[in-house]
């Protein structure tokens, strides 16, 4: 799975459609083309097997395989209505699991929809968490991506602690409208040894996670070299993330409330809870 390049999944992303409520779906006709089925009747057989698997799994078939019509272009400019389905991500997953395993596209589809289905499961679970547990999850992601960003910065030529601190401040200033680490620390009224990332809510942490992931990607993608160029790249990413927040009418990160509990305190409380309920997952509460 890890040997497959993300670019190979582009075709599956390109045919994905979105309903007004934000729900993603795929046209069966479009999916058949991507999976290189030239005859609809052959693909219809695969759909029938997937429907049976869906029903046997205890799910409502009509929910995952919604019957619709699709207009296709005929010779001489005429159009014709043909049967189609609006497929959920799970329906697509069942289809590729029941497809011709000799097709490379089927193998790609199995990996792609397995990953996407798992991501949706994780997202659904995440949405059920309370604020403190959301903070724990995102803070963990931030730690991992900050390490990757530090490695990318090192490859760009940043060696000393001072150089990396300047690089970090460049990103913060872009995202926080000119505030650096010290300025954010003061605005949050934190004690000298308290870390700003440990006193961010989930929304603020998510904004910083986006900054960090995009900065790491930009350094790698553009093969940025030199401290000045790296600082500029990080600052530009911060500015773009801030602009995106503004475009959607969001609250600027410096104006978001500061949680009363630090991440460390939340973590201690969750560990104590886990000790008292060893049979439960920490994030089930």
C-alpha positions in Angstrom: 0.0 0.0 0.0 2.8 2.4 0.9 4.5 1.9 -2.5 1.6 3.5 -4.3 2.0 7.1 -5.2 -0.8 9.4 -4.2 -0.9 10.8 -7.8 -2.3 7.4 -8.9 -5.5 8.1 -6.9 -6.2 11.4 -8.6 -8.7 9.8 -11.0 -10.8 8.7 -8.0 -10.7 12.1 -6.5 -11.6 13.8 -9.8 -14.9 11.9 -10.2 -16.0 12.5 -6.6 -19.0 14.8 -6.4 -20.5 16.6 -3.4 -24.1 17.1 -2.5 -25.4 20.5 -1.1 -25.1 19.0 2.5 -21.4 18.3 1.9 -21.8 14.5 1.5 -19.5 12.9 -1.1 -20.7 10.5 -3.7 -19.5 8.8 -6.9 -21.4 8.2 -10.1 -21.4 4.4 -11.0 -20.9 5.3 -14.6 -17.9 7.5 -13.9 -16.5 4.8 -11.6 -16.9 2.2 -14.3 -14.7 4.3 -16.6 -12.0 4.9 -14.1 -11.9 1.1 -13.3 -11.6 0.4 -17.0 -14.9 -1.4 -17.5 -15.9 -0.9 -21.1 -19.2 -2.7 -20.9 -21.8 -1.4 -18.5 -23.4 -4.9 -18.2 -20.2 -6.3 -16.9 -19.9 -3.5 -14.3 -23.6 -3.9 -13.4 -22.8 -7.5 -12.4 -20.2 -6.2 -10.0 -22.6 -3.7 -8.6 -25.1 -6.4 -7.9 -22.5 -8.4 -6.0 -21.6 -5.3 -4.0 -25.3 -4.7 -3.2 -25.6 -8.2 -1.9 -22.5 -7.7 0.3 -24.1 -4.5 1.5 -27.3 -6.1 2.5 -25.6 -9.1 4.1 -23.6 -6.6 6.2 -26.9 -5.2 7.6 -26.9 -1.9 5.8 -29.7 -0.3 3.8 -28.8 -0.9 0.1 -30.9 2.1 -1.2 -28.9 4.4 1.1 -25.5 3.4 -0.4 -26.7 2.6 -4.0 -29.2 5.3 -4.9 -30.8 4.6 -8.3 -30.7 7.7 -10.7 -30.7 8.4 -14.4 -27.8 9.9 -16.3 -28.0 11.7 -19.6 -25.4 10.6 -22.1 -24.5 12.1 -25.5 -25.6 10.1 -28.5 -24.5 10.4 -32.2 -25.8 13.5 -34.1 -26.2 15.5 -30.9 -29.0 13.4 -29.4 -29.1 12.5 -25.7 -30.3 9.4 -23.9 -31.2 8.6 -20.3 -29.4 5.6 -18.9 -29.5 4.0 -15.5 -26.9 5.0 -13.0 -26.3 5.0 -9.2 -25.1 7.6 -6.8 -22.6 5.6 -4.7 -21.4 6.3 -1.2 -17.8 5.8 -0.3 -18.8 2.5 1.3 -20.6 1.4 -1.8 -17.5 2.1 -3.9 -15.4 0.1 -1.4 -17.7 -2.9 -1.8 -17.6 -2.5 -5.6 -13.8 -2.6 -5.9 -13.7 -5.5 -3.4 -16.0 -7.4 -5.8 -14.3 -6.3 -9.0 -11.9 -8.1 -11.4 -8.7 -8.5 -9.3 -6.6 -8.8 -12.4 -7.2 -5.1 -13.2 -4.5 -2.7 -11.8 -7.2 -0.1 -11.4 -9.2 -2.4 -9.1 -6.2 -2.8 -6.9 -5.7 0.9 -6.8 -9.4 1.4 -6.0 -9.3 -1.1 -3.2 -6.5 0.8 -1.6 -8.0 4.2 -2.2 -11.5 3.5 -0.9 -10.1 1.5 2.1 -8.1 4.5 3.1 -11.0 6.9 2.5 -13.4 4.7 4.4 -11.0 4.5 7.4 -10.5 8.2 7.3 -14.2 8.8 7.5 -14.5 6.4 10.4 -11.8 8.3 12.2 -13.5 11.6 11.4 -16.8 10.3 12.7 -15.2 9.1 15.9 -13.4 12.4 16.3 -16.6 14.4 15.9 -18.0 12.5 18.9 -15.2 13.6 21.2 -15.5 16.4 23.7 -13.3 19.5 23.4 -10.5 18.3 25.7 -10.1 15.0 23.8 -10.2 16.8 20.5 -7.3 18.9 21.8 -5.4 15.8 22.8 -5.8 14.2 19.3 -4.8 17.3 17.4 -1.9 18.1 19.7 -0.5 14.6 19.0 -0.7 15.3 15.3 1.0 18.7 15.7 3.9 17.1 17.6 4.4 14.6 14.8 4.2 17.1 12.0 6.4 19.6 13.9 9.1 16.9 13.9 8.6 16.5 10.1 8.8 20.2 9.6 12.0 20.4 11.6 13.5 17.8 9.4 12.4 19.6 6.3 13.9 22.8 7.7 17.2 21.0 8.4 17.3 19.8 4.8 16.7 23.4 3.7 19.9 24.4 5.6 18.7 25.5 9.0 21.1 24.1 11.6 21.2 26.1 14.8 18.5 26.4 17.4 18.4 30.2 16.8 17.8 29.6 13.0 14.9 27.2 13.7 13.4 29.6 16.3 13.5 32.4 13.7 11.9 30.0 11.2 9.1 29.1 13.7 8.4 32.7 14.4 8.1 33.4 10.7 5.2 31.0 10.5 3.5 32.2 13.6 3.8 35.9 12.5 2.1 35.0 9.2 -0.8 33.1 10.9 -1.2 35.5 13.9 -1.1 38.8 12.1 2.4 39.7 13.2 2.6 38.0 16.6 5.6 35.8 17.3 5.9 33.1 20.0 6.6 35.7 22.7 3.7 37.8 21.5 1.2 34.9 21.5 2.5 33.8 24.9 1.9 37.2 26.3 -1.5 37.5 24.8 -2.5 34.1 26.3 -1.1 35.4 29.7 0.9 32.2 30.2 3.5 31.6 32.8 7.1 31.6 31.6 7.5 27.8 31.2 4.1 27.2 29.7 4.0 26.3 26.0 1.5 28.1 23.7 0.6 24.9 21.9 -0.5 23.3 25.2 -2.9 26.2 25.8 -4.7 26.1 22.4 -8.3 24.9 21.8 -9.0 22.4 19.1 -9.8 25.1 16.5 -6.6 27.0 17.1 -4.6 23.7 17.1 -6.2 22.7 13.8 -5.2 26.1 12.2 -1.6 25.5 13.3 -1.6 21.9 12.1 -2.7 23.2 8.7 0.1 25.7 8.8 2.7 23.1 9.8 1.7 20.5 7.2 1.6 23.0 4.4 4.9 24.6 5.3 6.5 21.1 5.4 5.0 20.4 2.0 6.1 23.7 0.5 9.7 23.3 1.7 9.9 19.8 0.2 7.9 20.5 -3.0 9.9 23.6 -3.9 13.2 22.3 -2.6 13.7 25.5 -0.6 17.3 26.2 0.3 18.7 28.7 2.8 17.4 30.2 6.0 16.0 33.4 4.4 14.1 31.4 1.8 12.7 29.0 4.3 11.6 31.8 6.6 9.8 33.5 3.8 8.1 30.2 2.7 6.9 29.6 6.2 5.7 33.2 6.6 3.8 33.0 3.3 2.1 29.8 4.4 1.0 31.4 7.6 -0.4 34.4 5.7 -2.3 32.1 3.4 -3.8 30.0 6.2 -4.9 33.3 7.9 -6.5 34.5 4.7 -8.4 31.3 4.3 -9.8 31.7 7.9 -10.8 35.2 7.0 -12.5 34.1 3.7 -14.7 31.6 5.5 -15.6 34.1 8.3 -13.6 32.3 11.0 -12.2 33.8 14.1 -8.5 34.8 13.9 -6.3 32.4 16.0 -5.2 35.2 18.4 -8.8 35.9 19.2 -9.8 32.4 20.1 -10.3 31.6 23.8 -7.4 30.1 25.8 -8.4 26.9 27.5 -8.1 26.9 31.3 -6.5 23.4 31.3 -3.2 22.7 29.6 -2.8 19.6 27.4 -0.6 18.1 30.1 -3.4 18.4 32.7 -5.9 17.0 30.3 -3.6 14.1 29.6 -3.1 13.4 33.3 -6.8 13.4 33.9 -7.4 11.0 31.0 -4.7 8.6 32.2 -6.2 8.6 35.6 -9.6 7.8 34.0 -8.0 5.0 32.1 -6.5 3.5 35.2 -10.0 3.5 36.9 -11.6 2.0 33.8 -8.9 -0.3 32.2 -11.4 -1.9 29.9 -12.2 1.4 28.1 -10.3 3.3 25.5 -9.1 6.7 26.7 -11.0 8.5 23.9 -14.3 6.7 24.5 -15.3 9.2 27.1 
